[in-house]
């Protein structure tokens, strides 16, 4: 009598019984004793061949949270502010890095106007250093704000040019030095802020132009005549009272540097220029006769501190030396004909409106 299939029923059915029953079925097959064939792996299943979907989390999708067209991965420095992203116009007053360049409230070179950068020193004839690699020049920021010099183009008289391609911050009234080499063994011993490629400053005369491409912020053309200094081993140094981009067009506003730097050439790269000894500055106070009201006294010039009541116009203001408060009335305790009863307060003088009952004699009539 043949044996029928095993029947599993009742409370004895459990995992063990199921395994034993399946084993009995395998024993009755025609391939008894042979291993089962491998199960093909479905590409849609996980790597272990199971039918369970891969549970690994997918990469976080790139998000532009502020909808300004840039993600954090694309350089957005504040993905919660739609006005801050690479290339945005920098607001110079908001305390925010609007253009995501790593600098806060900095003007880009295309925001500058003529005269915001001024060429202040030029080394065109280095004595030390290795030929052209000893050339350099210096500029000052006169814009009133911090500048990022990235994008500034430098052009020489032959049309050769170089562009600043990296961020270079320059604070207001600070100086930046541009040089042909940053190797101190070749450039005379200075440390530049930017190294240009290809420019030549020309021993014997040349031109240097600053600006974004197609626009001049400042330009200087120097020659061997018309009072331009160009001594070998000395930089051409702009007189510190020549403060505009037009002032540096004239050789009379330049002089040979006298301070030693680096390996021994003369110049002040990155530092305040030497005082120029002007032909018509008799007292050496850096002011010529057209500005100096006493060119025989170095303590008298437009930059001098006024000493009141000594009879000398130290600051060349042409005002009375006995009217310290500038109200048009001389101090009554300094001159016999003085009528100002309080020369420290411009609101107190004869003719001023007297405020009743305040205890002050505004009109100097002797009655508070």
Secondary structure, DSSP 4 states (H G I P E B T S, - for coil): -PPPPP---GGG-SHHHHHHHHHHHHHTSTTTTSPPPPPPPPTTS-TTS-SSPP-SPPPPPP--TT-SS--TTTT-S-TT-TT-STTPPPPTTSSS-TT-SS-SSEEEGGG--TTSEEEEEEE-S-SSSSGGGG-EEEEEE-SSSEEE-TT-EEEETTS-EEE--S--EE-TT-EEEEES---TTTSSS---SEE-SS----TT-EEEEEESTT--SEEEEE-SSTT----TTB-EEE-TT--STTGGGSGGGEEE--SB-TTS-B--TTSPPPPP--TT-TT-SS--TTT-S-TT-TT-STTSPP-TTSS--TT---S-TT-TT-SS--BTTTSTT--BS-TT-TT-STTPPPPTTSS--TT-SS--
